[in-house]
Amino acid sequence: MKQLLLMALLFATSCDKADDAIIGGGTETNYVKGKVTDTKGNPVSGAKIIVDNTVFYNSGTTGTTDANGNYKIPVGIGSWRVYAEIDRTFNGKNFKKPEMHPDKDNAFAGADGATVNFQWKLEGEKPAPLVGFYGGTAYLYADSESEIYDSQNIEFTFTPIGNLIDGNPGQVIKRKGGQPNSGTYSQVPDIPIGKYMITAKHIPTDKTLKLRTAYEGDYDTSMVTVFEPEFNFCSRCLTIQFTDQ
């Protein structure tokens, strides 16, 4: 009789421990977790994590990373995606919700759980379902008096002044405007957010052009400008107007 009672007690105790392991997340099913790091691989605390249901609108959940850049968020049954965002102040202006780059396709089933790590990227194309680039966009405008207007043949040189938005030095970038009939026509996309001195040369004629912020101030052979969080019709952008006159 004593042996039967002892066996029953042991069985009940083992069941309780198994239940505790499942409730406490001993397995990683029904959780999404990972780490968020900056452009140098250092942990980012306080990054916002958004776990979004891919079927039902506005039915997800959010969380933040801890002091070590880690997050772990429970998820229910269904199909999910996870995103990471940060806010940063640069040049006295608040750049809200720059998206972090995931290390894998981040669609997953809640029952399976997932590990998705993110890193801050200053340039490069965003993976679907996000659109666009991590960098900012320079919008190009020819002056009405300019005989040169083919921005796709103009090489713009962006020389960083001071550190970029991530606090690290940038590098000189040489880029031409997008081709006609493309999504980037009259634009120079994907420039890391920062403050720049900009010059321009028309490649076919080897002519140095004069520049200014669009429709503001006087023209000069160089201009100093900074990306804006919001500027009329665009986000994380700047404007360049050019002329050969």
Buried (B, 14 or more C-beta within 10 A) or exposed (E): EEEEEEEEEEEEEEEEEEEEEEEEBEEEBBBBBBBBBBBEEEBBEEBBBBBBBEEEEEEBBEBEBBEEBBBBBBBEEBBBBBBBBBEBEBBEEEBEEBBBBBBEEBBBBBEEBBBBBBBBBBBEBBEEEBEBBBBBBBBBBBBEEBEBBEBBBBBBBBBBEEEBBBEEEBEEBEBBBBEEEEEBEBBBBBBBBBBBBBBBBBEEEEEEBBBBBBEEEEBEEBBEBBBBBEBEEBBBBBBBBBBBE
